[in-house]
Amino acid sequence: MTELPPHPNSERFSVTLCPPAVTAVNELAESGQVSKSDVVNRALLLLDFVERERAKGHDLMIRNNDSGALERIHIL
């Protein structure tokens, strides 16, 4: 994956991440060969999408490719 293009309305944030989040960001950046900023941006965009869908009354599901079984995902 490539880095997201700069946006004229970009804003810099300073956040403190808990240790598991630091590990996740580092691992995702390395495995995806993207910047840590891109990992955080993508995570926030994914959460925004999920929350908008939940507001519409939709459920988040994951499907097991082998069995086809569906499992509802709960994000607190």
PDB file of N, CA, C and O in Angstrom:
ATOM      1  N   MET A   1       0.832  -1.181   0.000  1.00  0.00           N
ATOM      2  CA  MET A   1       0.000   0.000   0.000  1.00  0.00           C
ATOM      3  C   MET A   1       0.878   1.246   0.000  1.00  0.00           C
ATOM      4  O   MET A   1       1.996   1.252   0.514  1.00  0.00           O
ATOM      5  N   THR A   2       0.335   2.280  -0.587  1.00  0.00           N
ATOM      6  CA  THR A   2       1.079   3.539  -0.649  1.00  0.00           C
ATOM      7  C   THR A   2       0.541   4.507   0.394  1.00  0.00           C
ATOM      8  O   THR A   2      -0.552   4.321   0.929  1.00  0.00           O
ATOM      9  N   GLU A   3       1.320   5.535   0.673  1.00  0.00           N
ATOM     10  CA  GLU A   3       0.888   6.539   1.636  1.00  0.00           C
ATOM     11  C   GLU A   3      -0.249   7.367   1.065  1.00  0.00           C
ATOM     12  O   GLU A   3      -0.342   7.577  -0.145  1.00  0.00           O
ATOM     13  N   LEU A   4      -1.117   7.833   1.963  1.00  0.00           N
ATOM     14  CA  LEU A   4      -2.203   8.707   1.548  1.00  0.00           C
ATOM     15  C   LEU A   4      -1.623  10.050   1.125  1.00  0.00           C
ATOM     16  O   LEU A   4      -0.660  10.521   1.730  1.00  0.00           O
ATOM     17  N   PRO A   5      -2.196  10.678   0.089  1.00  0.00           N
ATOM     18  CA  PRO A   5      -1.662  11.977  -0.347  1.00  0.00           C
ATOM     19  C   PRO A   5      -1.921  13.047   0.711  1.00  0.00           C
ATOM     20  O   PRO A   5      -2.895  12.954   1.459  1.00  0.00           O
ATOM     21  N   PRO A   6      -1.065  14.055   0.779  1.00  0.00           N
ATOM     22  CA  PRO A   6      -1.302  15.136   1.736  1.00  0.00           C
ATOM     23  C   PRO A   6      -2.590  15.866   1.400  1.00  0.00           C
ATOM     24  O   PRO A   6      -2.965  15.969   0.232  1.00  0.00           O
ATOM     25  N   HIS A   7      -3.249  16.359   2.394  1.00  0.00           N
ATOM     26  CA  HIS A   7      -4.519  17.052   2.211  1.00  0.00           C
ATOM     27  C   HIS A   7      -4.362  18.465   2.755  1.00  0.00           C
ATOM     28  O   HIS A   7      -3.736  18.652   3.799  1.00  0.00           O
ATOM     29  N   PRO A   8      -4.915  19.461   2.076  1.00  0.00           N
ATOM     30  CA  PRO A   8      -4.735  20.848   2.535  1.00  0.00           C
ATOM     31  C   PRO A   8      -5.321  21.097   3.922  1.00  0.00           C
ATOM     32  O   PRO A   8      -4.899  22.030   4.606  1.00  0.00           O
ATOM     33  N   ASN A   9      -6.272  20.293   4.346  1.00  0.00           N
ATOM     34  CA  ASN A   9      -6.890  20.475   5.653  1.00  0.00           C
ATOM     35  C   ASN A   9      -6.321  19.504   6.689  1.00  0.00           C
ATOM     36  O   ASN A   9      -6.972  19.217   7.693  1.00  0.00           O
ATOM     37  N   SER A  10      -5.129  19.006   6.454  1.00  0.00           N
ATOM     38  CA  SER A  10      -4.504  18.096   7.414  1.00  0.00           C
ATOM     39  C   SER A  10      -4.266  18.822   8.723  1.00  0.00           C
ATOM     40  O   SER A  10      -4.069  20.037   8.758  1.00  0.00           O
ATOM     41  N   GLU A  11      -4.290  18.051   9.799  1.00  0.00           N
ATOM     42  CA  GLU A  11      -4.055  18.625  11.117  1.00  0.00           C
ATOM     43  C   GLU A  11      -3.172  17.668  11.909  1.00  0.00           C
ATOM     44  O   GLU A  11      -3.346  16.452  11.839  1.00  0.00           O
ATOM     45  N   ARG A  12      -2.252  18.208  12.640  1.00  0.00           N
ATOM     46  CA  ARG A  12      -1.336  17.400  13.450  1.00  0.00           C
ATOM     47  C   ARG A  12      -1.930  17.233  14.843  1.00  0.00           C
ATOM     48  O   ARG A  12      -2.399  18.198  15.448  1.00  0.00           O
ATOM     49  N   PHE A  13      -1.905  15.991  15.351  1.00  0.00           N
ATOM     50  CA  PHE A  13      -2.371  15.687  16.695  1.00  0.00           C
ATOM     51  C   PHE A  13      -1.241  15.055  17.478  1.00  0.00           C
ATOM     52  O   PHE A  13      -0.371  14.395  16.908  1.00  0.00           O
ATOM     53  N   SER A  14      -1.255  15.253  18.749  1.00  0.00           N
ATOM     54  CA  SER A  14      -0.322  14.580  19.640  1.00  0.00           C
ATOM     55  C   SER A  14      -1.158  13.719  20.577  1.00  0.00           C
ATOM     56  O   SER A  14      -1.962  14.241  21.349  1.00  0.00           O
ATOM     57  N   VAL A  15      -0.976  12.417  20.514  1.00  0.00           N
ATOM     58  CA  VAL A  15      -1.755  11.501  21.345  1.00  0.00           C
ATOM     59  C   VAL A  15      -0.813  10.544  22.071  1.00  0.00           C
ATOM     60  O   VAL A  15       0.285  10.249  21.601  1.00  0.00           O
ATOM     61  N   THR A  16      -1.262  10.078  23.206  1.00  0.00           N
ATOM     62  CA  THR A  16      -0.527   9.062  23.944  1.00  0.00           C
ATOM     63  C   THR A  16      -1.251   7.742  23.751  1.00  0.00           C
ATOM     64  O   THR A  16      -2.427   7.610  24.088  1.00  0.00           O
ATOM     65  N   LEU A  17      -0.539   6.769  23.207  1.00  0.00           N
ATOM     66  CA  LEU A  17      -1.132   5.459  22.953  1.00  0.00           C
ATOM     67  C   LEU A  17      -0.774   4.502  24.077  1.00  0.00           C
ATOM     68  O   LEU A  17       0.324   4.561  24.631  1.00  0.00           O
ATOM     69  N   CYS A  18      -1.710   3.618  24.409  1.00  0.00           N
ATOM     70  CA  CYS A  18      -1.425   2.587  25.398  1.00  0.00           C
ATOM     71  C   CYS A  18      -0.469   1.568  24.768  1.00  0.00           C
ATOM     72  O   CYS A  18      -0.399   1.470  23.543  1.00  0.00           O
ATOM     73  N   PRO A  19       0.264   0.813  25.586  1.00  0.00           N
ATOM     74  CA  PRO A  19       1.256  -0.123  25.045  1.00  0.00           C
ATOM     75  C   PRO A  19       0.729  -1.088  23.976  1.00  0.00           C
ATOM     76  O   PRO A  19       1.416  -1.295  22.975  1.00  0.00           O
ATOM     77  N   PRO A  20      -0.464  -1.691  24.140  1.00  0.00           N
ATOM     78  CA  PRO A  20      -0.937  -2.583  23.064  1.00  0.00           C
ATOM     79  C   PRO A  20      -1.178  -1.844  21.746  1.00  0.00           C
ATOM     80  O   PRO A  20      -0.980  -2.410  20.671  1.00  0.00           O
ATOM     81  N   ALA A  21      -1.606  -0.576  21.829  1.00  0.00           N
ATOM     82  CA  ALA A  21      -1.829   0.205  20.611  1.00  0.00           C
ATOM     83  C   ALA A  21      -0.502   0.542  19.942  1.00  0.00           C
ATOM     84  O   ALA A  21      -0.412   0.535  18.715  1.00  0.00           O
ATOM     85  N   VAL A  22       0.522   0.835  20.728  1.00  0.00           N
ATOM     86  CA  VAL A  22       1.855   1.103  20.179  1.00  0.00           C
ATOM     87  C   VAL A  22       2.351  -0.119  19.417  1.00  0.00           C
ATOM     88  O   VAL A  22       2.859  -0.003  18.301  1.00  0.00           O
ATOM     89  N   THR A  23       2.201  -1.280  20.024  1.00  0.00           N
ATOM     90  CA  THR A  23       2.620  -2.522  19.370  1.00  0.00           C
ATOM     91  C   THR A  23       1.857  -2.729  18.069  1.00  0.00           C
ATOM     92  O   THR A  23       2.447  -3.066  17.043  1.00  0.00           O
ATOM     93  N   ALA A  24       0.549  -2.527  18.115  1.00  0.00           N
ATOM     94  CA  ALA A  24      -0.274  -2.719  16.917  1.00  0.00           C
ATOM     95  C   ALA A  24       0.137  -1.765  15.804  1.00  0.00           C
ATOM     96  O   ALA A  24       0.272  -2.177  14.652  1.00  0.00           O
ATOM     97  N   VAL A  25       0.336  -0.493  16.138  1.00  0.00           N
ATOM     98  CA  VAL A  25       0.732   0.492  15.122  1.00  0.00           C
ATOM     99  C   VAL A  25       2.070   0.098  14.505  1.00  0.00           C
ATOM    100  O   VAL A  25       2.223   0.111  13.283  1.00  0.00           O
ATOM    101  N   ASN A  26       3.030  -0.249  15.344  1.00  0.00           N
ATOM    102  CA  ASN A  26       4.346  -0.639  14.826  1.00  0.00           C
ATOM    103  C   ASN A  26       4.265  -1.862  13.919  1.00  0.00           C
ATOM    104  O   ASN A  26       4.855  -1.875  12.839  1.00  0.00           O
ATOM    105  N   GLU A  27       3.537  -2.887  14.351  1.00  0.00           N
ATOM    106  CA  GLU A  27       3.422  -4.113  13.552  1.00  0.00           C
ATOM    107  C   GLU A  27       2.689  -3.864  12.238  1.00  0.00           C
ATOM    108  O   GLU A  27       3.097  -4.371  11.193  1.00  0.00           O
ATOM    109  N   LEU A  28       1.613  -3.086  12.285  1.00  0.00           N
ATOM    110  CA  LEU A  28       0.860  -2.804  11.063  1.00  0.00           C
ATOM    111  C   LEU A  28       1.674  -1.960  10.084  1.00  0.00           C
ATOM    112  O   LEU A  28       1.620  -2.184   8.875  1.00  0.00           O
ATOM    113  N   ALA A  29       2.418  -1.003  10.599  1.00  0.00           N
ATOM    114  CA  ALA A  29       3.244  -0.164   9.725  1.00  0.00           C
ATOM    115  C   ALA A  29       4.314  -1.012   9.046  1.00  0.00           C
ATOM    116  O   ALA A  29       4.544  -0.882   7.844  1.00  0.00           O
ATOM    117  N   GLU A  30       4.966  -1.877   9.813  1.00  0.00           N
ATOM    118  CA  GLU A  30       6.014  -2.734   9.234  1.00  0.00           C
ATOM    119  C   GLU A  30       5.441  -3.714   8.229  1.00  0.00           C
ATOM    120  O   GLU A  30       5.965  -3.845   7.123  1.00  0.00           O
ATOM    121  N   SER A  31       4.366  -4.408   8.601  1.00  0.00           N
ATOM    122  CA  SER A  31       3.834  -5.448   7.712  1.00  0.00           C
ATOM    123  C   SER A  31       3.189  -4.857   6.461  1.00  0.00           C
ATOM    124  O   SER A  31       3.220  -5.473   5.395  1.00  0.00           O
ATOM    125  N   GLY A  32       2.603  -3.661   6.589  1.00  0.00           N
ATOM    126  CA  GLY A  32       1.962  -3.031   5.441  1.00  0.00           C
ATOM    127  C   GLY A  32       2.865  -2.102   4.674  1.00  0.00           C
ATOM    128  O   GLY A  32       2.474  -1.552   3.645  1.00  0.00           O
ATOM    129  N   GLN A  33       4.094  -1.921   5.177  1.00  0.00           N
ATOM    130  CA  GLN A  33       5.065  -1.013   4.569  1.00  0.00           C
ATOM    131  C   GLN A  33       4.466   0.375   4.354  1.00  0.00           C
ATOM    132  O   GLN A  33       4.589   0.966   3.281  1.00  0.00           O
ATOM    133  N   VAL A  34       3.812   0.880   5.408  1.00  0.00           N
ATOM    134  CA  VAL A  34       3.234   2.221   5.394  1.00  0.00           C
ATOM    135  C   VAL A  34       3.719   2.962   6.626  1.00  0.00           C
ATOM    136  O   VAL A  34       4.312   2.361   7.522  1.00  0.00           O
ATOM    137  N   SER A  35       3.475   4.243   6.675  1.00  0.00           N
ATOM    138  CA  SER A  35       3.889   5.037   7.823  1.00  0.00           C
ATOM    139  C   SER A  35       2.944   4.797   9.001  1.00  0.00           C
ATOM    140  O   SER A  35       1.819   4.323   8.836  1.00  0.00           O
ATOM    141  N   LYS A  36       3.430   5.135  10.182  1.00  0.00           N
ATOM    142  CA  LYS A  36       2.603   5.033  11.371  1.00  0.00           C
ATOM    143  C   LYS A  36       1.407   5.981  11.264  1.00  0.00           C
ATOM    144  O   LYS A  36       0.313   5.660  11.729  1.00  0.00           O
ATOM    145  N   SER A  37       1.614   7.133  10.660  1.00  0.00           N
ATOM    146  CA  SER A  37       0.499   8.070  10.448  1.00  0.00           C
ATOM    147  C   SER A  37      -0.579   7.447   9.585  1.00  0.00           C
ATOM    148  O   SER A  37      -1.767   7.603   9.865  1.00  0.00           O
ATOM    149  N   ASP A  38      -0.173   6.736   8.530  1.00  0.00           N
ATOM    150  CA  ASP A  38      -1.157   6.077   7.673  1.00  0.00           C
ATOM    151  C   ASP A  38      -1.930   5.013   8.442  1.00  0.00           C
ATOM    152  O   ASP A  38      -3.137   4.864   8.251  1.00  0.00           O
ATOM    153  N   VAL A  39      -1.248   4.279   9.302  1.00  0.00           N
ATOM    154  CA  VAL A  39      -1.931   3.256  10.105  1.00  0.00           C
ATOM    155  C   VAL A  39      -2.993   3.909  10.978  1.00  0.00           C
ATOM    156  O   VAL A  39      -4.127   3.434  11.035  1.00  0.00           O
ATOM    157  N   VAL A  40      -2.636   4.992  11.656  1.00  0.00           N
ATOM    158  CA  VAL A  40      -3.584   5.675  12.539  1.00  0.00           C
ATOM    159  C   VAL A  40      -4.729   6.273  11.724  1.00  0.00           C
ATOM    160  O   VAL A  40      -5.889   6.166  12.122  1.00  0.00           O
ATOM    161  N   ASN A  41      -4.419   6.898  10.594  1.00  0.00           N
ATOM    162  CA  ASN A  41      -5.475   7.458   9.729  1.00  0.00           C
ATOM    163  C   ASN A  41      -6.450   6.379   9.285  1.00  0.00           C
ATOM    164  O   ASN A  41      -7.664   6.576   9.351  1.00  0.00           O
ATOM    165  N   ARG A  42      -5.940   5.254   8.838  1.00  0.00           N
ATOM    166  CA  ARG A  42      -6.800   4.171   8.356  1.00  0.00           C
ATOM    167  C   ARG A  42      -7.652   3.608   9.483  1.00  0.00           C
ATOM    168  O   ARG A  42      -8.825   3.298   9.280  1.00  0.00           O
ATOM    169  N   ALA A  43      -7.069   3.474  10.667  1.00  0.00           N
ATOM    170  CA  ALA A  43      -7.822   2.965  11.810  1.00  0.00           C
ATOM    171  C   ALA A  43      -8.979   3.900  12.153  1.00  0.00           C
ATOM    172  O   ALA A  43     -10.090   3.443  12.422  1.00  0.00           O
ATOM    173  N   LEU A  44      -8.722   5.200  12.144  1.00  0.00           N
ATOM    174  CA  LEU A  44      -9.773   6.164  12.453  1.00  0.00           C
ATOM    175  C   LEU A  44     -10.863   6.174  11.383  1.00  0.00           C
ATOM    176  O   LEU A  44     -12.049   6.268  11.698  1.00  0.00           O
ATOM    177  N   LEU A  45     -10.461   6.077  10.136  1.00  0.00           N
ATOM    178  CA  LEU A  45     -11.456   6.028   9.054  1.00  0.00           C
ATOM    179  C   LEU A  45     -12.299   4.761   9.136  1.00  0.00           C
ATOM    180  O   LEU A  45     -13.498   4.791   8.861  1.00  0.00           O
ATOM    181  N   LEU A  46     -11.678   3.653   9.510  1.00  0.00           N
ATOM    182  CA  LEU A  46     -12.426   2.403   9.675  1.00  0.00           C
ATOM    183  C   LEU A  46     -13.414   2.526  10.827  1.00  0.00           C
ATOM    184  O   LEU A  46     -14.566   2.117  10.690  1.00  0.00           O
ATOM    185  N   LEU A  47     -12.988   3.081  11.960  1.00  0.00           N
ATOM    186  CA  LEU A  47     -13.892   3.268  13.088  1.00  0.00           C
ATOM    187  C   LEU A  47     -15.042   4.198  12.714  1.00  0.00           C
ATOM    188  O   LEU A  47     -16.187   3.949  13.092  1.00  0.00           O
ATOM    189  N   ASP A  48     -14.748   5.262  11.978  1.00  0.00           N
ATOM    190  CA  ASP A  48     -15.799   6.172  11.524  1.00  0.00           C
ATOM    191  C   ASP A  48     -16.819   5.431  10.665  1.00  0.00           C
ATOM    192  O   ASP A  48     -18.024   5.604  10.848  1.00  0.00           O
ATOM    193  N   PHE A  49     -16.350   4.617   9.740  1.00  0.00           N
ATOM    194  CA  PHE A  49     -17.246   3.838   8.878  1.00  0.00           C
ATOM    195  C   PHE A  49     -18.118   2.903   9.712  1.00  0.00           C
ATOM    196  O   PHE A  49     -19.331   2.839   9.515  1.00  0.00           O
ATOM    197  N   VAL A  50     -17.498   2.181  10.642  1.00  0.00           N
ATOM    198  CA  VAL A  50     -18.235   1.234  11.478  1.00  0.00           C
ATOM    199  C   VAL A  50     -19.297   1.957  12.295  1.00  0.00           C
ATOM    200  O   VAL A  50     -20.437   1.499  12.375  1.00  0.00           O
ATOM    201  N   GLU A  51     -18.933   3.074  12.899  1.00  0.00           N
ATOM    202  CA  GLU A  51     -19.887   3.825  13.721  1.00  0.00           C
ATOM    203  C   GLU A  51     -21.046   4.371  12.891  1.00  0.00           C
ATOM    204  O   GLU A  51     -22.189   4.365  13.347  1.00  0.00           O
ATOM    205  N   ARG A  52     -20.762   4.840  11.677  1.00  0.00           N
ATOM    206  CA  ARG A  52     -21.848   5.327  10.807  1.00  0.00           C
ATOM    207  C   ARG A  52     -22.792   4.196  10.420  1.00  0.00           C
ATOM    208  O   ARG A  52     -24.006   4.391  10.372  1.00  0.00           O
ATOM    209  N   GLU A  53     -22.244   3.019  10.144  1.00  0.00           N
ATOM    210  CA  GLU A  53     -23.082   1.872   9.805  1.00  0.00           C
ATOM    211  C   GLU A  53     -23.903   1.414  11.008  1.00  0.00           C
ATOM    212  O   GLU A  53     -25.073   1.059  10.861  1.00  0.00           O
ATOM    213  N   ARG A  54     -23.300   1.420  12.194  1.00  0.00           N
ATOM    214  CA  ARG A  54     -24.042   1.045  13.405  1.00  0.00           C
ATOM    215  C   ARG A  54     -25.185   2.024  13.651  1.00  0.00           C
ATOM    216  O   ARG A  54     -26.263   1.617  14.084  1.00  0.00           O
ATOM    217  N   ALA A  55     -24.962   3.312  13.381  1.00  0.00           N
ATOM    218  CA  ALA A  55     -26.006   4.323  13.557  1.00  0.00           C
ATOM    219  C   ALA A  55     -27.192   4.068  12.636  1.00  0.00           C
ATOM    220  O   ALA A  55     -28.315   4.472  12.937  1.00  0.00           O
ATOM    221  N   LYS A  56     -26.944   3.402  11.521  1.00  0.00           N
ATOM    222  CA  LYS A  56     -28.014   3.041  10.583  1.00  0.00           C
ATOM    223  C   LYS A  56     -28.726   1.760  11.006  1.00  0.00           C
ATOM    224  O   LYS A  56     -29.683   1.334  10.361  1.00  0.00           O
ATOM    225  N   GLY A  57     -28.252   1.146  12.096  1.00  0.00           N
ATOM    226  CA  GLY A  57     -28.862  -0.096  12.562  1.00  0.00           C
ATOM    227  C   GLY A  57     -28.236  -1.345  11.968  1.00  0.00           C
ATOM    228  O   GLY A  57     -28.788  -2.438  12.096  1.00  0.00           O
ATOM    229  N   HIS A  58     -27.089  -1.193  11.319  1.00  0.00           N
ATOM    230  CA  HIS A  58     -26.411  -2.337  10.711  1.00  0.00           C
ATOM    231  C   HIS A  58     -25.485  -3.010  11.717  1.00  0.00           C
ATOM    232  O   HIS A  58     -24.995  -2.372  12.649  1.00  0.00           O
ATOM    233  N   ASP A  59     -25.249  -4.304  11.521  1.00  0.00           N
ATOM    234  CA  ASP A  59     -24.324  -5.063  12.353  1.00  0.00           C
ATOM    235  C   ASP A  59     -23.022  -5.267  11.606  1.00  0.00           C
ATOM    236  O   ASP A  59     -22.997  -5.304  10.376  1.00  0.00           O
ATOM    237  N   LEU A  60     -21.940  -5.400  12.359  1.00  0.00           N
ATOM    238  CA  LEU A  60     -20.638  -5.734  11.792  1.00  0.00           C
ATOM    239  C   LEU A  60     -20.459  -7.234  11.934  1.00  0.00           C
ATOM    240  O   LEU A  60     -20.536  -7.773  13.038  1.00  0.00           O
ATOM    241  N   MET A  61     -20.221  -7.906  10.821  1.00  0.00           N
ATOM    242  CA  MET A  61     -20.101  -9.362  10.816  1.00  0.00           C
ATOM    243  C   MET A  61     -18.774  -9.765  10.189  1.00  0.00           C
ATOM    244  O   MET A  61     -18.209  -9.054   9.358  1.00  0.00           O
ATOM    245  N   ILE A  62     -18.295 -10.940  10.620  1.00  0.00           N
ATOM    246  CA  ILE A  62     -17.124 -11.526   9.996  1.00  0.00           C
ATOM    247  C   ILE A  62     -17.518 -12.941   9.575  1.00  0.00           C
ATOM    248  O   ILE A  62     -18.206 -13.653  10.306  1.00  0.00           O
ATOM    249  N   ARG A  63     -17.067 -13.331   8.383  1.00  0.00           N
ATOM    250  CA  ARG A  63     -17.432 -14.642   7.846  1.00  0.00           C
ATOM    251  C   ARG A  63     -16.199 -15.524   7.787  1.00  0.00           C
ATOM    252  O   ARG A  63     -15.150 -15.120   7.287  1.00  0.00           O
ATOM    253  N   ASN A  64     -16.343 -16.733   8.304  1.00  0.00           N
ATOM    254  CA  ASN A  64     -15.290 -17.730   8.213  1.00  0.00           C
ATOM    255  C   ASN A  64     -15.272 -18.253   6.783  1.00  0.00           C
ATOM    256  O   ASN A  64     -16.262 -18.822   6.323  1.00  0.00           O
ATOM    257  N   ASN A  65     -14.161 -18.070   6.072  1.00  0.00           N
ATOM    258  CA  ASN A  65     -14.087 -18.486   4.669  1.00  0.00           C
ATOM    259  C   ASN A  65     -14.204 -19.987   4.496  1.00  0.00           C
ATOM    260  O   ASN A  65     -14.681 -20.448   3.459  1.00  0.00           O
ATOM    261  N   ASP A  66     -13.780 -20.762   5.484  1.00  0.00           N
ATOM    262  CA  ASP A  66     -13.846 -22.219   5.365  1.00  0.00           C
ATOM    263  C   ASP A  66     -15.255 -22.747   5.569  1.00  0.00           C
ATOM    264  O   ASP A  66     -15.728 -23.555   4.770  1.00  0.00           O
ATOM    265  N   SER A  67     -15.936 -22.306   6.624  1.00  0.00           N
ATOM    266  CA  SER A  67     -17.245 -22.842   6.960  1.00  0.00           C
ATOM    267  C   SER A  67     -18.392 -21.965   6.490  1.00  0.00           C
ATOM    268  O   SER A  67     -19.523 -22.438   6.379  1.00  0.00           O
ATOM    269  N   GLY A  68     -18.124 -20.702   6.212  1.00  0.00           N
ATOM    270  CA  GLY A  68     -19.178 -19.774   5.837  1.00  0.00           C
ATOM    271  C   GLY A  68     -19.945 -19.233   7.035  1.00  0.00           C
ATOM    272  O   GLY A  68     -20.872 -18.439   6.869  1.00  0.00           O
ATOM    273  N   ALA A  69     -19.570 -19.652   8.237  1.00  0.00           N
ATOM    274  CA  ALA A  69     -20.262 -19.210   9.450  1.00  0.00           C
ATOM    275  C   ALA A  69     -20.045 -17.712   9.664  1.00  0.00           C
ATOM    276  O   ALA A  69     -18.953 -17.190   9.437  1.00  0.00           O
ATOM    277  N   LEU A  70     -21.101 -17.035  10.104  1.00  0.00           N
ATOM    278  CA  LEU A  70     -21.028 -15.605  10.399  1.00  0.00           C
ATOM    279  C   LEU A  70     -20.965 -15.390  11.900  1.00  0.00           C
ATOM    280  O   LEU A  70     -21.603 -16.102  12.676  1.00  0.00           O
ATOM    281  N   GLU A  71     -20.186 -14.398  12.292  1.00  0.00           N
ATOM    282  CA  GLU A  71     -20.094 -14.025  13.700  1.00  0.00           C
ATOM    283  C   GLU A  71     -20.231 -12.522  13.799  1.00  0.00           C
ATOM    284  O   GLU A  71     -19.559 -11.779  13.084  1.00  0.00           O
ATOM    285  N   ARG A  72     -21.111 -12.072  14.696  1.00  0.00           N
ATOM    286  CA  ARG A  72     -21.319 -10.641  14.891  1.00  0.00           C
ATOM    287  C   ARG A  72     -20.152 -10.090  15.715  1.00  0.00           C
ATOM    288  O   ARG A  72     -19.734 -10.697  16.700  1.00  0.00           O
ATOM    289  N   ILE A  73     -19.635  -8.938  15.298  1.00  0.00           N
ATOM    290  CA  ILE A  73     -18.528  -8.279  15.980  1.00  0.00           C
ATOM    291  C   ILE A  73     -19.093  -7.149  16.823  1.00  0.00           C
ATOM    292  O   ILE A  73     -19.880  -6.333  16.344  1.00  0.00           O
ATOM    293  N   HIS A  74     -18.680  -7.109  18.089  1.00  0.00           N
ATOM    294  CA  HIS A  74     -19.108  -6.044  19.003  1.00  0.00           C
ATOM    295  C   HIS A  74     -17.906  -5.166  19.308  1.00  0.00           C
ATOM    296  O   HIS A  74     -16.891  -5.647  19.811  1.00  0.00           O
ATOM    297  N   ILE A  75     -18.019  -3.891  19.005  1.00  0.00           N
ATOM    298  CA  ILE A  75     -16.967  -2.933  19.329  1.00  0.00           C
ATOM    299  C   ILE A  75     -17.516  -2.030  20.420  1.00  0.00           C
ATOM    300  O   ILE A  75     -18.544  -1.374  20.250  1.00  0.00           O
ATOM    301  N   LEU A  76     -16.827  -2.010  21.518  1.00  0.00           N
ATOM    302  CA  LEU A  76     -17.297  -1.205  22.654  1.00  0.00           C
ATOM    303  C   LEU A  76     -16.787   0.203  22.566  1.00  0.00           C
ATOM    304  O   LEU A  76     -17.082   1.022  23.436  1.00  0.00           O
TER     305      LEU A  76
END
